[in-house]
Amino acid sequence: MTVRIANAAGAAGDQPDSARRLVEHEEVDYLTLRYLNGPPRPVGGGTRPGPGHVPDFPAVVRTLCPAFYLQGQLKLVTDAGATDPRACAEVASRILSRHGSDRLPVAAVVGGNILDSLEELLRLGCPLAHARTGQPLHELHRPIVTAHVHLGANPIAAALAAGARLVITGWVAPAALAIGPAAVEHGWDWDNWACLAGAAVAGHLLGRGTHVAGAGQAGWEDVELASVGYPIAEIDGDGQATITKEGRTGGAVTRETVVQQLVSAIGDPAHYETPDVGVDLTTVDVEQRGPDCVRVHGSAGHPAPPCYDASLAYQVGYAAAAQLLVWGTDCLAKAKASATMALDRVRQAGFELERTYVGLLGTGDAVPGVGKPPEDLREVVLYVAAQDPRREAVARFLDEMASLPASGPPGLAPCTGVTGRVRPALVHWPTRVPKELIEPTVILRSAGEWAADGPASEDAAQEYG
């Protein structure tokens, strides 16, 4: 038996109609949506609170309502829950109920948010030491504002085994979104390292989204990316997989694209660690079997690590950035003078900013050392960022940047659609937590029960991150 798992999101902000298009043209057993990249952080980071979950997701659920109704085999697994999977389940369930799917079983995986458990973890002897420096958390002397462990596939599998058709998690290892479904469908034990390793490889590739079909890679000009396809993994009972993509789409799944993504964002390829299994990617064979058809097999697995990776963050003040378009034969000198002018005005208002950065986008500042700006440069984007412990200092910085087109040299204009906003300035604290100290929980209810359970609404999805 082979289980077909597709992925229609490689990051927050991915194409909003990709999930709907995929399930309309392909019959898959599972659809995954991977939104979360980078360390966890507070949601809504400026002056207003956010909902705790990915704001892209409610609109996607709305487009998938017909597929849930018509395709009885279809199940959806996503990390859209971010910091609050329970609230995300409520929002999604209200949409499902409104569209006639109030009986659809919806599961939320909770327990990854450890912010309220930090003192207890320290008391139990977990130092929450920084993964790179070894500094124990108790020496930080700063309040932690967000804390999450990256869970694995086991609770996802438990939710699916209990009958869930929509599973919403927070931060998990990317491979877990595929390992969970494959383990349930094939009945694997959780110490079947070879099979779990094969599914981990497939899950890692799925999580790379359209990059598996050529997006974001060298040679992009030879690939049709306007309708680039999303990846599908056909995972066999022995854990080995065939990687393909949705039909009638652009891009190309080749041995080269798969190999590039196989070794992307994994650290040591001989020790690719997930919460469920360790994988030696150096043993993997990648074979082109046909057009848009690549076989990935031979992965070696070893026991899972004893700890979850965890991401904490502490606040060091506030930050903001602003951009202005500067044009004219003297655009470089004018941009530099404008930045100096704005920062001087902030000082005149009584604020000496702790940190600032000035960049001239289009001159090579974004990739220093690569090249020099052309001699006939006629326009440049002025990018200025600031950080300070005082929110009012950063807010004044934004005010002064916004005033430059009216009170600075000629040839300045705000970049269309770019607005500055004061946000918390956070520092990431990577650490590890023994698995025995974490208890993930699955909450399974019908969409109708979720919808009636809390105050969450479809309109609650505000900006995330």
C-alpha positions as CSV (number, residue, x, y, z in Angstrom):
1,M,0.0,0.0,0.0
2,T,1.2,3.5,-0.8
3,V,0.0,6.7,1.0
4,R,-0.1,9.9,-1.0
5,I,0.8,13.0,1.0
6,A,0.9,16.4,-0.7
7,N,2.1,19.8,0.7
8,A,0.6,23.1,-0.5
9,A,2.4,25.6,1.7
10,G,6.1,25.9,2.4
11,A,5.9,29.0,4.5
12,A,3.4,31.6,5.8
13,G,2.4,33.8,3.0
14,D,2.6,31.1,0.4
15,Q,0.1,31.1,-2.5
16,P,-3.4,31.3,-1.0
17,D,-5.1,29.2,-3.7
18,S,-2.5,26.4,-3.8
19,A,-4.3,24.0,-1.5
20,R,-7.7,24.3,-3.3
21,R,-6.1,23.9,-6.7
22,L,-4.1,20.8,-5.6
23,V,-7.0,18.9,-4.2
24,E,-9.2,19.8,-7.2
25,H,-6.7,18.2,-9.6
26,E,-5.1,15.5,-7.5
27,E,-6.5,12.8,-5.3
28,V,-4.4,12.6,-2.2
29,D,-4.9,10.9,1.1
30,Y,-3.3,13.8,3.1
31,L,-2.7,17.4,2.5
32,T,-0.2,19.2,4.7
33,L,0.4,22.9,5.1
34,R,3.7,23.9,6.6
35,Y,3.6,27.6,7.7
36,L,6.1,28.0,10.5
37,N,9.7,28.8,9.8
38,G,12.3,30.1,12.2
39,P,12.0,30.3,16.0
40,P,8.6,30.9,17.7
41,R,7.8,34.5,18.6
42,P,4.9,36.4,20.0
43,V,2.0,36.9,17.7
44,G,0.9,40.3,16.7
45,G,4.2,41.8,17.8
46,G,3.4,45.6,17.7
47,T,0.8,47.4,19.8
48,R,-2.1,45.0,19.3
49,P,-2.4,41.4,20.3
50,G,-2.7,38.7,17.7
51,P,-4.8,35.6,17.6
52,G,-1.9,33.2,18.3
53,H,-2.2,31.3,15.0
54,V,-1.3,31.8,11.3
55,P,-3.7,34.3,9.7
56,D,-3.4,32.7,6.3
57,F,-5.1,29.6,7.4
58,P,-8.8,30.6,7.9
59,A,-9.1,31.7,4.2
60,V,-7.5,28.4,3.1
61,V,-10.0,26.4,5.2
62,R,-12.8,28.3,3.5
63,T,-11.5,27.2,0.0
64,L,-11.2,23.6,1.2
65,C,-14.7,23.2,2.5
66,P,-16.0,21.6,-0.8
67,A,-13.1,19.1,-0.8
68,F,-13.7,18.1,2.8
69,Y,-17.4,17.5,1.9
70,L,-16.8,15.6,-1.4
71,Q,-13.6,13.8,-0.8
72,G,-14.1,11.4,2.1
73,Q,-10.6,10.2,2.1
74,L,-9.0,13.7,2.5
75,K,-7.3,14.6,5.7
76,L,-5.4,17.9,6.5
77,V,-2.4,18.2,8.8
78,T,-1.0,21.6,9.5
79,D,1.2,23.6,12.0
80,A,-1.1,26.7,11.5
81,G,-1.9,26.5,15.3
82,A,1.4,28.4,16.0
83,T,1.2,29.5,19.7
84,D,-2.5,28.6,20.1
85,P,-3.7,25.5,18.3
86,R,-6.9,25.4,20.3
87,A,-8.0,28.9,19.1
88,C,-7.0,28.0,15.6
89,A,-9.2,24.9,15.8
90,E,-12.1,27.0,16.9
91,V,-11.7,29.5,14.1
92,A,-11.4,26.7,11.4
93,S,-14.3,24.9,12.9
94,R,-16.6,27.9,12.7
95,I,-15.8,28.1,9.0
96,L,-16.4,24.4,8.4
97,S,-19.7,24.5,10.3
98,R,-20.9,27.5,8.4
99,H,-20.3,25.5,5.2
100,G,-22.1,22.3,6.2
101,S,-19.2,20.3,7.7
102,D,-20.1,20.6,11.4
103,R,-19.6,16.9,12.0
104,L,-16.0,16.9,10.6
105,P,-13.6,15.6,13.4
106,V,-11.1,18.3,14.2
107,A,-8.1,17.8,16.5
108,A,-5.8,20.3,18.2
109,V,-2.4,19.2,19.5
110,V,-1.5,21.2,22.6
111,G,1.3,21.0,25.1
112,G,4.1,22.6,23.0
113,N,3.7,26.0,24.7
114,I,5.9,25.8,27.8
115,L,6.0,29.5,28.7
116,D,4.0,28.9,31.9
117,S,6.0,25.8,32.7
118,L,9.5,27.3,32.7
119,E,9.9,27.7,36.5
120,E,8.7,24.1,37.0
121,L,11.1,22.8,34.4
122,L,14.0,24.6,36.1
123,R,12.8,23.2,39.5
124,L,12.9,19.7,38.0
125,G,16.5,20.2,37.1
126,C,16.2,21.1,33.4
127,P,18.7,24.0,33.0
128,L,17.3,25.2,29.7
129,A,20.8,26.0,28.7
130,H,21.6,27.9,25.5
131,A,22.3,25.3,22.9
132,R,25.4,27.0,21.6
133,T,26.9,28.8,24.6
134,G,25.8,26.5,27.4
135,Q,24.7,29.4,29.5
136,P,21.9,28.2,31.9
137,L,18.6,30.1,31.7
138,H,18.7,31.3,35.3
139,E,21.7,33.5,34.4
140,L,19.9,35.4,31.7
141,H,18.0,37.7,34.1
142,R,15.5,38.7,31.5
143,P,11.8,37.8,31.2
144,I,11.0,35.2,28.6
145,V,8.1,36.2,26.4
146,T,7.6,33.1,24.3
147,A,8.7,29.4,24.8
148,H,7.9,26.4,22.7
149,V,9.1,22.9,22.1
150,H,9.1,21.5,18.6
151,L,7.0,18.4,19.0
152,G,7.1,15.3,16.8
153,A,4.7,13.1,14.9
154,N,3.3,10.9,17.7
155,P,0.4,13.2,18.7
156,I,-0.4,13.8,15.1
157,A,-0.6,10.1,14.5
158,A,-2.7,9.7,17.7
159,A,-5.2,12.3,16.4
160,L,-5.5,10.6,13.0
161,A,-5.9,7.2,14.5
162,A,-8.7,8.6,16.6
163,G,-10.5,9.7,13.5
164,A,-9.5,13.3,13.0
165,R,-9.7,14.7,9.4
166,L,-8.2,18.0,10.3
167,V,-5.2,18.1,12.7
168,I,-3.8,21.4,13.9
169,T,-0.5,21.6,15.7
170,G,1.8,24.4,16.8
171,W,5.5,24.2,16.2
172,V,6.6,20.8,15.2
173,A,9.5,19.4,13.3
174,P,8.7,19.8,9.6
175,A,9.1,16.1,8.8
176,A,6.4,15.3,11.5
177,L,3.6,16.5,9.2
178,A,4.4,13.5,7.0
179,I,5.7,11.0,9.5
180,G,2.4,11.0,11.5
181,P,0.2,10.1,8.5
182,A,2.6,7.5,7.2
183,A,3.0,5.9,10.5
184,V,-0.8,5.6,11.0
185,E,-1.5,4.3,7.5
186,H,1.3,1.7,7.5
187,G,0.9,0.7,11.2
188,W,4.6,1.3,12.0
189,D,5.9,1.0,15.5
190,W,7.7,4.0,16.9
191,D,11.0,2.2,17.0
192,N,10.9,1.2,13.3
193,W,13.8,3.5,12.6
194,A,14.2,2.5,8.9
195,C,10.6,3.3,8.0
196,L,10.4,6.4,10.1
197,A,13.7,7.6,8.5
198,G,12.2,7.2,5.0
199,A,9.1,9.1,6.0
200,A,11.3,11.8,7.6
201,V,13.2,12.3,4.3
202,A,9.9,12.5,2.4
203,G,8.5,14.9,5.0
204,H,11.6,17.1,4.8
205,L,11.2,17.4,1.0
206,L,7.5,18.1,1.2
207,G,8.2,20.9,3.7
208,R,10.4,22.6,1.1
209,G,7.3,23.3,-1.0
210,T,7.7,24.4,-4.6
211,H,11.5,24.5,-4.3
212,V,11.3,20.7,-4.9
213,A,9.9,21.7,-8.4
214,G,12.6,24.3,-9.1
215,A,11.5,27.5,-7.4
216,G,14.2,29.4,-5.6
217,Q,17.0,27.5,-7.4
218,A,19.7,28.3,-9.9
219,G,18.4,27.8,-13.5
220,W,15.0,29.3,-12.5
221,E,14.9,31.2,-15.9
222,D,14.5,27.8,-17.7
223,V,11.6,26.8,-15.5
224,E,7.9,27.8,-15.8
225,L,7.3,29.2,-12.3
226,A,4.1,31.2,-12.8
227,S,2.1,27.9,-12.3
228,V,4.8,26.0,-10.4
229,G,3.6,22.8,-8.8
230,Y,3.6,21.7,-5.2
231,P,5.2,18.4,-4.1
232,I,3.5,15.0,-3.6
233,A,5.2,12.1,-1.8
234,E,4.0,8.6,-2.4
235,I,5.3,6.7,0.7
236,D,5.5,2.9,0.6
237,G,5.1,0.6,3.5
238,D,8.9,0.3,3.9
239,G,9.2,4.0,4.3
240,Q,10.7,4.7,0.9
241,A,9.1,7.3,-1.3
242,T,8.6,8.6,-4.8
243,I,8.5,12.4,-5.1
244,T,6.4,14.0,-7.8
245,K,4.2,17.1,-8.1
246,E,0.6,18.0,-8.9
247,G,-0.2,17.5,-12.6
248,R,-0.7,20.2,-15.2
249,T,1.6,22.6,-13.3
250,G,4.9,24.3,-14.1
251,G,8.3,23.6,-12.7
252,A,10.1,20.3,-12.8
253,V,10.9,17.6,-10.1
254,T,14.3,16.4,-11.0
255,R,17.1,14.6,-9.3
256,E,18.9,17.9,-9.0
257,T,16.1,19.8,-7.4
258,V,15.5,17.0,-4.9
259,V,19.1,16.7,-4.0
260,Q,19.4,20.4,-3.4
261,Q,16.4,20.4,-1.1
262,L,17.4,17.2,0.6
263,V,20.5,18.9,2.1
264,S,18.9,22.3,2.7
265,A,18.4,23.5,6.3
266,I,19.4,20.2,8.0
267,G,22.8,20.8,9.6
268,D,24.9,17.7,9.6
269,P,23.6,15.4,6.8
270,A,24.8,12.3,8.7
271,H,22.8,13.3,11.7
272,Y,19.5,14.9,10.6
273,E,17.6,14.8,13.9
274,T,13.9,14.9,14.2
275,P,11.9,14.2,17.5
276,D,10.8,10.9,16.0
277,V,14.0,9.5,14.4
278,G,17.5,10.3,13.6
279,V,18.4,10.1,9.9
280,D,21.7,9.5,8.0
281,L,21.1,11.3,4.7
282,T,24.5,10.2,3.4
283,T,23.0,6.8,2.6
284,V,20.1,8.1,0.6
285,D,19.9,7.2,-3.1
286,V,18.1,9.6,-5.4
287,E,17.0,8.3,-8.8
288,Q,15.2,9.9,-11.6
289,R,12.5,7.4,-12.6
290,G,10.7,9.6,-15.2
291,P,9.4,13.1,-15.8
292,D,8.6,14.7,-12.5
293,C,9.2,11.4,-10.8
294,V,12.1,10.9,-8.4
295,R,12.6,7.9,-6.2
296,V,14.2,8.5,-2.8
297,H,15.3,5.4,-0.9
298,G,18.0,3.8,1.2
299,S,17.8,6.2,4.2
300,A,19.3,4.9,7.4
301,G,17.6,5.6,10.7
302,H,18.7,5.5,14.3
303,P,16.9,6.1,17.6
304,A,15.3,9.4,18.2
305,P,17.1,12.0,20.4
306,P,16.0,12.0,24.1
307,C,15.1,15.7,24.1
308,Y,12.9,18.1,22.2
309,D,14.4,21.1,20.6
310,A,12.9,24.2,22.2
311,S,12.9,27.8,21.2
312,L,12.6,30.6,23.8
313,A,12.8,34.4,23.2
314,Y,13.4,37.3,25.4
315,Q,12.7,41.0,24.7
316,V,15.5,43.6,24.6
317,G,13.4,46.6,23.6
318,Y,11.7,47.7,20.5
319,A,12.7,47.9,16.8
320,A,11.3,49.3,13.5
321,A,12.4,49.9,10.0
322,A,11.4,52.3,7.3
323,Q,12.1,52.6,3.5
324,L,12.1,55.5,1.2
325,L,12.6,55.7,-2.6
326,V,15.3,58.2,-3.5
327,W,15.8,59.2,-7.1
328,G,18.0,61.6,-9.1
329,T,21.6,61.8,-10.4
330,D,22.7,62.5,-6.8
331,C,20.5,59.7,-5.3
332,L,23.4,58.1,-3.3
333,A,24.5,61.3,-1.6
334,K,20.9,62.3,-1.1
335,A,20.0,59.0,0.6
336,K,22.9,59.1,3.0
337,A,22.2,62.7,3.9
338,S,18.5,61.9,4.5
339,A,19.3,59.0,6.9
340,T,21.7,61.3,8.8
341,M,19.1,64.0,8.9
342,A,16.4,61.7,10.3
343,L,18.7,60.3,13.0
344,D,19.9,63.8,13.9
345,R,16.3,64.9,14.4
346,V,15.7,61.9,16.7
347,R,18.7,63.1,18.8
348,Q,17.3,66.6,18.9
349,A,14.1,65.2,20.2
350,G,16.1,63.8,23.2
351,F,16.6,60.2,22.1
352,E,20.0,58.6,21.4
353,L,19.1,55.3,19.7
354,E,20.9,52.2,21.0
355,R,21.3,50.6,17.5
356,T,20.8,51.8,14.0
357,Y,21.4,50.5,10.5
358,V,21.5,52.3,7.2
359,G,21.4,50.5,3.9
360,L,21.1,51.6,0.3
361,L,19.2,48.9,-1.5
362,G,20.3,48.7,-5.1
363,T,23.9,49.6,-4.4
364,G,25.1,46.2,-3.2
365,D,24.5,46.8,0.5
366,A,22.2,43.8,0.7
367,V,25.0,41.5,-0.5
368,P,28.2,43.3,0.6
369,G,31.4,42.6,-1.4
370,V,29.6,41.2,-4.4
371,G,29.8,44.3,-6.6
372,K,29.8,48.1,-6.8
373,P,26.8,50.3,-7.7
374,P,26.6,51.3,-11.4
375,E,28.0,54.7,-12.2
376,D,24.8,55.9,-13.8
377,L,22.6,54.9,-10.8
378,R,19.4,57.1,-10.8
379,E,17.4,55.6,-8.0
380,V,17.9,53.7,-4.7
381,V,15.9,52.5,-1.8
382,L,17.0,53.9,1.6
383,Y,16.5,51.4,4.3
384,V,17.0,52.5,7.9
385,A,16.4,50.4,11.0
386,A,16.5,51.3,14.7
387,Q,16.4,49.4,18.0
388,D,16.1,50.9,21.5
389,P,14.8,49.8,25.0
390,R,12.3,52.7,24.8
391,R,9.3,52.3,22.6
392,E,8.8,56.1,22.4
393,A,12.3,56.5,20.9
394,V,11.6,54.0,18.2
395,A,8.2,55.6,17.5
396,R,9.9,59.0,17.1
397,F,12.4,57.4,14.7
398,L,9.5,56.3,12.5
399,D,7.9,59.8,12.7
400,E,11.2,61.4,11.5
401,M,11.6,59.0,8.6
402,A,8.0,59.6,7.6
403,S,8.6,63.3,7.6
404,L,11.6,63.3,5.2
405,P,9.6,63.6,1.9
406,A,8.1,66.8,3.3
407,S,11.1,68.3,5.0
408,G,14.1,66.8,3.4
409,P,15.8,67.0,0.0
410,P,13.9,66.6,-3.3
411,G,13.3,63.3,-4.9
412,L,12.1,61.3,-1.8
413,A,8.9,59.2,-1.6
414,P,7.6,56.4,0.6
415,C,7.9,53.0,-1.0
416,T,4.4,51.9,-2.1
417,G,2.8,49.6,0.5
418,V,5.8,49.8,2.9
419,T,4.9,51.2,6.3
420,G,7.0,51.3,9.5
421,R,5.7,49.7,12.7
422,V,7.2,49.4,16.1
423,R,7.7,45.8,17.2
424,P,9.3,44.0,20.1
425,A,13.0,43.4,19.6
426,L,13.5,39.7,20.4
427,V,16.5,37.5,20.9
428,H,16.3,33.8,20.2
429,W,17.3,31.4,23.0
430,P,17.6,27.8,21.5
431,T,17.6,25.0,24.1
432,R,16.5,21.5,24.7
433,V,14.0,19.8,27.0
434,P,13.9,16.1,28.0
435,K,10.9,14.5,26.4
436,E,9.7,13.0,29.7
437,L,9.0,16.5,31.0
438,I,6.6,17.4,28.1
439,E,3.1,15.9,27.8
440,P,1.5,16.7,24.4
441,T,-2.3,16.4,24.4
442,V,-4.8,15.8,21.6
443,I,-8.2,17.5,21.9
444,L,-10.6,15.9,19.4
445,R,-14.1,17.3,18.8
446,S,-16.4,17.8,15.9
447,A,-16.3,21.1,14.1
448,G,-19.7,22.0,15.5
449,E,-18.5,21.3,19.1
450,W,-15.3,23.4,18.5
451,A,-17.4,26.2,17.0
452,A,-19.6,26.4,20.0
453,D,-16.8,26.1,22.5
454,G,-15.1,29.5,22.5
455,P,-15.2,33.1,21.4
456,A,-12.9,32.7,18.5
457,S,-14.2,33.9,15.2
458,E,-13.3,33.8,11.5
459,D,-12.5,37.5,11.8
460,A,-10.1,37.1,14.7
461,A,-7.2,36.3,12.3
462,Q,-4.9,39.3,12.6
463,E,-1.3,39.7,11.5
464,Y,0.9,37.0,12.6
465,G,4.5,37.6,13.7
